[in-house]
Amino acid sequence: MIPALHERYARVDHAWLMSHCFLCERELPIDSDGMIIGDDEEVGEFWADAFEDSVLIHPDCLPQGIDAVFEGTDPDWKLA
């Protein structure tokens, strides 16, 4: 896992994690109930062993792609 990602994880709070793509840092459209809204946003919850936590990520932002996550070959990310 890239050291900069550890630094970002250490400096952000839970509210930020649940309202931004962790990798591209783009803010996600969230309604008042905390649900992601909009048909154009594909977002998944991914687990990182390095953080022992899950974060929201656009599948297109995953460095090895979503297929590597499904196949279990991505060493950093798993479906939460």
Biotite code that builds the C-alpha atoms (Angstrom):
import biotite.structure as struc

atoms = struc.array([
    struc.Atom([0.000, 0.000, 0.000], chain_id="A", res_id=1, res_name="MET", atom_name="CA", element="C"),
    struc.Atom([1.275, 3.442, -0.919], chain_id="A", res_id=2, res_name="ILE", atom_name="CA", element="C"),
    struc.Atom([2.571, 5.388, 2.150], chain_id="A", res_id=3, res_name="PRO", atom_name="CA", element="C"),
    struc.Atom([0.594, 8.477, 1.084], chain_id="A", res_id=4, res_name="ALA", atom_name="CA", element="C"),
    struc.Atom([-2.616, 6.464, 1.540], chain_id="A", res_id=5, res_name="LEU", atom_name="CA", element="C"),
    struc.Atom([-1.621, 5.652, 5.119], chain_id="A", res_id=6, res_name="HIS", atom_name="CA", element="C"),
    struc.Atom([-0.994, 9.344, 5.733], chain_id="A", res_id=7, res_name="GLU", atom_name="CA", element="C"),
    struc.Atom([-4.377, 10.301, 4.263], chain_id="A", res_id=8, res_name="ARG", atom_name="CA", element="C"),
    struc.Atom([-6.153, 7.657, 6.334], chain_id="A", res_id=9, res_name="TYR", atom_name="CA", element="C"),
    struc.Atom([-4.443, 8.920, 9.488], chain_id="A", res_id=10, res_name="ALA", atom_name="CA", element="C"),
    struc.Atom([-5.476, 12.536, 8.928], chain_id="A", res_id=11, res_name="ARG", atom_name="CA", element="C"),
    struc.Atom([-9.116, 12.187, 7.869], chain_id="A", res_id=12, res_name="VAL", atom_name="CA", element="C"),
    struc.Atom([-12.110, 11.434, 10.043], chain_id="A", res_id=13, res_name="ASP", atom_name="CA", element="C"),
    struc.Atom([-14.960, 8.964, 9.602], chain_id="A", res_id=14, res_name="HIS", atom_name="CA", element="C"),
    struc.Atom([-17.287, 11.579, 8.105], chain_id="A", res_id=15, res_name="ALA", atom_name="CA", element="C"),
    struc.Atom([-14.738, 12.341, 5.377], chain_id="A", res_id=16, res_name="TRP", atom_name="CA", element="C"),
    struc.Atom([-14.240, 8.620, 4.683], chain_id="A", res_id=17, res_name="LEU", atom_name="CA", element="C"),
    struc.Atom([-17.976, 8.128, 4.230], chain_id="A", res_id=18, res_name="MET", atom_name="CA", element="C"),
    struc.Atom([-18.413, 11.107, 1.889], chain_id="A", res_id=19, res_name="SER", atom_name="CA", element="C"),
    struc.Atom([-15.375, 10.895, -0.445], chain_id="A", res_id=20, res_name="HIS", atom_name="CA", element="C"),
    struc.Atom([-13.739, 8.386, -2.748], chain_id="A", res_id=21, res_name="CYS", atom_name="CA", element="C"),
    struc.Atom([-10.671, 7.419, -0.751], chain_id="A", res_id=22, res_name="PHE", atom_name="CA", element="C"),
    struc.Atom([-8.431, 7.156, -3.807], chain_id="A", res_id=23, res_name="LEU", atom_name="CA", element="C"),
    struc.Atom([-9.397, 10.158, -5.975], chain_id="A", res_id=24, res_name="CYS", atom_name="CA", element="C"),
    struc.Atom([-10.723, 12.204, -3.011], chain_id="A", res_id=25, res_name="GLU", atom_name="CA", element="C"),
    struc.Atom([-13.749, 13.374, -5.013], chain_id="A", res_id=26, res_name="ARG", atom_name="CA", element="C"),
    struc.Atom([-16.708, 14.243, -2.810], chain_id="A", res_id=27, res_name="GLU", atom_name="CA", element="C"),
    struc.Atom([-19.652, 11.869, -3.193], chain_id="A", res_id=28, res_name="LEU", atom_name="CA", element="C"),
    struc.Atom([-23.248, 13.076, -3.412], chain_id="A", res_id=29, res_name="PRO", atom_name="CA", element="C"),
    struc.Atom([-24.770, 12.087, -0.063], chain_id="A", res_id=30, res_name="ILE", atom_name="CA", element="C"),
    struc.Atom([-28.381, 12.615, 1.006], chain_id="A", res_id=31, res_name="ASP", atom_name="CA", element="C"),
    struc.Atom([-29.517, 13.568, 4.505], chain_id="A", res_id=32, res_name="SER", atom_name="CA", element="C"),
    struc.Atom([-29.694, 9.874, 5.496], chain_id="A", res_id=33, res_name="ASP", atom_name="CA", element="C"),
    struc.Atom([-26.052, 9.317, 4.528], chain_id="A", res_id=34, res_name="GLY", atom_name="CA", element="C"),
    struc.Atom([-26.899, 7.406, 1.360], chain_id="A", res_id=35, res_name="MET", atom_name="CA", element="C"),
    struc.Atom([-25.045, 7.997, -1.895], chain_id="A", res_id=36, res_name="ILE", atom_name="CA", element="C"),
    struc.Atom([-27.381, 9.503, -4.475], chain_id="A", res_id=37, res_name="ILE", atom_name="CA", element="C"),
    struc.Atom([-27.182, 9.806, -8.236], chain_id="A", res_id=38, res_name="GLY", atom_name="CA", element="C"),
    struc.Atom([-27.217, 7.220, -10.981], chain_id="A", res_id=39, res_name="ASP", atom_name="CA", element="C"),
    struc.Atom([-23.849, 8.270, -12.392], chain_id="A", res_id=40, res_name="ASP", atom_name="CA", element="C"),
    struc.Atom([-21.824, 7.433, -9.271], chain_id="A", res_id=41, res_name="GLU", atom_name="CA", element="C"),
    struc.Atom([-20.549, 3.878, -9.008], chain_id="A", res_id=42, res_name="GLU", atom_name="CA", element="C"),
    struc.Atom([-19.058, 3.505, -5.560], chain_id="A", res_id=43, res_name="VAL", atom_name="CA", element="C"),
    struc.Atom([-18.171, 0.441, -3.547], chain_id="A", res_id=44, res_name="GLY", atom_name="CA", element="C"),
    struc.Atom([-17.087, -0.206, -0.008], chain_id="A", res_id=45, res_name="GLU", atom_name="CA", element="C"),
    struc.Atom([-13.638, -1.776, 0.027], chain_id="A", res_id=46, res_name="PHE", atom_name="CA", element="C"),
    struc.Atom([-11.651, -3.248, 2.901], chain_id="A", res_id=47, res_name="TRP", atom_name="CA", element="C"),
    struc.Atom([-7.957, -2.503, 3.385], chain_id="A", res_id=48, res_name="ALA", atom_name="CA", element="C"),
    struc.Atom([-6.034, -4.856, 5.676], chain_id="A", res_id=49, res_name="ASP", atom_name="CA", element="C"),
    struc.Atom([-3.457, -2.089, 6.082], chain_id="A", res_id=50, res_name="ALA", atom_name="CA", element="C"),
    struc.Atom([-6.044, 0.142, 7.778], chain_id="A", res_id=51, res_name="PHE", atom_name="CA", element="C"),
    struc.Atom([-8.232, -2.625, 9.197], chain_id="A", res_id=52, res_name="GLU", atom_name="CA", element="C"),
    struc.Atom([-11.126, -0.549, 7.949], chain_id="A", res_id=53, res_name="ASP", atom_name="CA", element="C"),
    struc.Atom([-13.345, -0.110, 4.925], chain_id="A", res_id=54, res_name="SER", atom_name="CA", element="C"),
    struc.Atom([-13.526, 2.977, 2.759], chain_id="A", res_id=55, res_name="VAL", atom_name="CA", element="C"),
    struc.Atom([-15.614, 4.115, -0.199], chain_id="A", res_id=56, res_name="LEU", atom_name="CA", element="C"),
    struc.Atom([-13.927, 3.928, -3.596], chain_id="A", res_id=57, res_name="ILE", atom_name="CA", element="C"),
    struc.Atom([-15.026, 4.334, -7.211], chain_id="A", res_id=58, res_name="HIS", atom_name="CA", element="C"),
    struc.Atom([-14.275, 0.932, -8.802], chain_id="A", res_id=59, res_name="PRO", atom_name="CA", element="C"),
    struc.Atom([-12.556, 2.751, -11.681], chain_id="A", res_id=60, res_name="ASP", atom_name="CA", element="C"),
    struc.Atom([-10.101, 4.282, -9.187], chain_id="A", res_id=61, res_name="CYS", atom_name="CA", element="C"),
    struc.Atom([-8.752, 0.933, -7.984], chain_id="A", res_id=62, res_name="LEU", atom_name="CA", element="C"),
    struc.Atom([-5.110, 0.675, -9.138], chain_id="A", res_id=63, res_name="PRO", atom_name="CA", element="C"),
    struc.Atom([-5.442, -2.936, -10.309], chain_id="A", res_id=64, res_name="GLN", atom_name="CA", element="C"),
    struc.Atom([-9.092, -2.645, -11.341], chain_id="A", res_id=65, res_name="GLY", atom_name="CA", element="C"),
    struc.Atom([-12.231, -4.193, -9.969], chain_id="A", res_id=66, res_name="ILE", atom_name="CA", element="C"),
    struc.Atom([-11.523, -7.551, -11.642], chain_id="A", res_id=67, res_name="ASP", atom_name="CA", element="C"),
    struc.Atom([-8.416, -8.010, -9.464], chain_id="A", res_id=68, res_name="ALA", atom_name="CA", element="C"),
    struc.Atom([-10.590, -7.460, -6.389], chain_id="A", res_id=69, res_name="VAL", atom_name="CA", element="C"),
    struc.Atom([-13.168, -10.013, -7.589], chain_id="A", res_id=70, res_name="PHE", atom_name="CA", element="C"),
    struc.Atom([-10.403, -12.508, -8.440], chain_id="A", res_id=71, res_name="GLU", atom_name="CA", element="C"),
    struc.Atom([-8.685, -11.949, -5.083], chain_id="A", res_id=72, res_name="GLY", atom_name="CA", element="C"),
    struc.Atom([-5.383, -10.961, -6.723], chain_id="A", res_id=73, res_name="THR", atom_name="CA", element="C"),
    struc.Atom([-5.300, -7.361, -5.491], chain_id="A", res_id=74, res_name="ASP", atom_name="CA", element="C"),
    struc.Atom([-3.049, -7.403, -2.403], chain_id="A", res_id=75, res_name="PRO", atom_name="CA", element="C"),
    struc.Atom([-4.451, -4.156, -0.974], chain_id="A", res_id=76, res_name="ASP", atom_name="CA", element="C"),
    struc.Atom([-8.219, -4.124, -1.534], chain_id="A", res_id=77, res_name="TRP", atom_name="CA", element="C"),
    struc.Atom([-11.101, -6.538, -0.910], chain_id="A", res_id=78, res_name="LYS", atom_name="CA", element="C"),
    struc.Atom([-14.855, -6.085, -1.048], chain_id="A", res_id=79, res_name="LEU", atom_name="CA", element="C"),
    struc.Atom([-16.119, -5.029, 2.364], chain_id="A", res_id=80, res_name="ALA", atom_name="CA", element="C"),
])
